[in-house]
Amino acid sequence: MDFETENGFTVTVLYYDAPAGLIMHNAVLTGLPVSDSGRVMIPQSFRNGKSIIAVLEGECRILNSLGERVWAQKNLGLS
């Protein structure tokens, strides 16, 4: 039995607030079970109110994302 099977998976989830959030968020979830088909099972309590766009294996740090530079320039008055 490997570490993930015994202790659950760690994933990074990228999501928008539902139904029409404009800012991408991320969250690291740990100790998640895996279904018989091999998919990580994200709790419904976490899924509520979110549009999940990606699930990444492990703990990831987002360096930049789509629209981030445009948002920063607008807030600084550079556009």
Number of C-alpha atoms within 10 A of each C-alpha: 5 7 8 14 12 10 12 17 18 19 21 19 20 18 20 17 16 13 9 9 13 10 13 16 15 16 15 16 17 16 13 17 19 15 9 7 6 8 9 17 12 16 11 8 7 10 13 11 14 16 16 17 10 12 16 12 13 14 14 14 10 10 5 8 10 9 11 11 11 12 13 12 11 10 10 9 8 8 9
